[in-house]
Amino acid sequence: MVVNFDKLGDDLEKQELEAWVQNNVPSVQVYAQLLAVYLYQNDLCNAKYLWKRIPQNVKNTHSELLQIWSVGQHMWKRDYQSTYSTLSTTTWPEYIKDIMKSLLDNVRERAINLIQQSYSSLSINAVSTMTGLTQDDIKNNILSKYHWTLDTTDSNIIILPTIQQQQSLINNNNNQTLTTSSEDQLYKLTEFVSFLEN
């Protein structure tokens, strides 16, 4: 089932506002789903503000809110292992189970994209830590999906394709030409020079 989390988030925000306008406390489902959607969107600031808005008695009586917020705290600290552990070991209520599963996939996908942009090679243990996957899952699924290879001299090292190789793979798969605008190139050069100066 494909869910539009932007629309869901907007609807939940409206429900929260409408409840407060009518001098009611929004339901736990509204709070839990909205908090999970903010985490899915990687909008940690709004998640934190929502957490502060939730009445203390609601937080104390509904453990799922505490569990969702613990995921948010791990994400805030960039503690990937704890994020994956909490997301995969917690039994989530039905009304947020799909959002939390999507959140797990989204966090993992962001980590993989970060790995691809940042490294030319990396140990399989580091990839496992950053993605929350077992080494077997990485070898059986991730390597082929992202065109990564194991080093021939050390099977614990993953060789990632360069940016040019990735673009070539995209071009070959889509039969399209991929062009980079001069504005994008200038931005990348500026970022690189700023990094070197700092």
N, C-alpha and C positions, 0 to 999 in steps of 0.2 A: 504494500500500500504506500503510495507516494503522498506525502503530506507537505503542504506549503507552510513551513514554519513561520514565515513572515506574516502571512495572513492569520495563522493561529495566534501568534503573539499579539497582533493588533486586536483581534477579537477578545482575547483574555484581558488585555489592558482596558478595553471598553467595559468589560464585565466588572473589573475591579473598580473602575471609576463610578459606574452606575450604582454599585452596591454602596459605596461610600456616600454618594449623593443622597441615597435613600436612608442614610444613617444605619446601614447594616454592615456587618463584617462580611467580606467576600468568603466564599466557601474555600475549604482546604484544597479542593481540586483545582480551583482557579489559581491559588497561590502556588501549588506544587507544579502544575503544568507551566505556568508563566516562568517560574524559576528555572525549570528544566529547559524551556525554549530559549531563555536568555543564555544559558550555558551552551546550548547547541549553537547559537549564533556567535558564541565567543564574546558576548557582551557582558563581561565580568563586572563592569561598573554598575550597569542597571541591575544585575543580579544582586550585587551588594546592597544597593539602595532598596530593592524590593525586600531583601532579608531584614533590613532595618525597619521597614514599614509594617511587616507582619507583626501583629500583636503577640506579646510574649506568651499569653495563655494558649494561643493557637500553636505556637512553636513547641511548647512543653507537652501538649497533649497529642501531637501527631508526629511520630518518629520519622515518617517518610520525608518530612520537611528538613529534619536534621540530617538525614542521609543525603538528600540532594545538595544541601548546603555544604556538607563535607566534601562532596565532589567539587563544588565551586571553590572551596578553599584550597584543595589540592591543585586545581587548575591555576589559581591565582599564584601559587608558589612554584608552578611549573614542575610539580612532583608527579612525573608521568607514571611511575610504578604504582603509587597510591591511587592515582586517578583511575587507572585501568583496574586495579584490584577492587576498589569500591564499586565501580560500575558493573563489573562482571560477577562479583560475589553476592551483591545485595539482591534480595528478592523484592522486586518493585511491584507496587499495586498495579492492577490492570490499566487504570486510567493514565498512568505515566510510563508503562512498560515500553511502548513503542518509541516514545520520545527518548528514553534513556538508552535504548538500543541504538537509535540513530545518533545520539550523542557519542556513544562509544565508537561507532564507525567514523564519525566526523572528526573526533579527536585523533584517531589513528590515521586518518587520511591526511590531516594537517601535519602530523609528525612525519609521515612518509614524504610529503611535499617538501618539508623543511630539510629532511635528510638529502633529498635529491638536489636541492639548491645549494647545500652547504658542503657536501663531501664528495670526494672523488673515490675514496675507499673508506671502509669502516668495518670494525669487527662485528661479527654476527651477534656477539653478546650485547654490544652497544645498540644494535638495531632492535634486538629483542627487548631491551630495557625501554627504548624510546617508543616502541609500538605496542608493547604489551602482548606480543605474540611469542609462542615457543619457537625454538630454533627449527624444529621440524616444520612448523607452519610457514616459517620464512622460506625454508628451502623448497617446500612443496608448492607454495602458492605465490608468494611475493616475488621471488626471483624472476620467474617467467612473466608475471603480470607487468612488472616494471622494467624488464629487460636488464636485470642485474645479473652478474655472474660471480661465481666463486673464484678466488685466486687459485691458480693452478699449483702454486708452491705452498700455499697455506689455506686449507679449506675453511678456516675460521674467519677469513677476510672476504668481504663482499666488495667487488669492483662495480662502481656505479658508472653509467654512461655519462659522458660530458654533456654540457648543455647543447653543443652542436650535434652530438649524436642523438640526444633526445629529440631535438627539432627535426633531424633527419628521419627518425622513426615515426614521428607524427606526420611528416610530409608523406612518407611512404604508405602509412596506414590510411591517410585521408586523401591521398593523391592531390594535395593542394600545395601551393607554394606559401611558405611562411616568411613574411617580411617583418623586419623590425624597423619602426619609424626612427628617424634621426632624433626625435624628442625622447624616445625610450632609451636610445643609446647614450644620449647626453645625460639623462637621469642616472643611468647605471654608472657612467664615468664619474659623475659628481658624487654619488654614494661611495664609490671606491676611493676617490681622492679624500673625501671626508673621513673615511675609515682609516686611511693611512696617516692622516694628520693627527688624528686623535689617538 
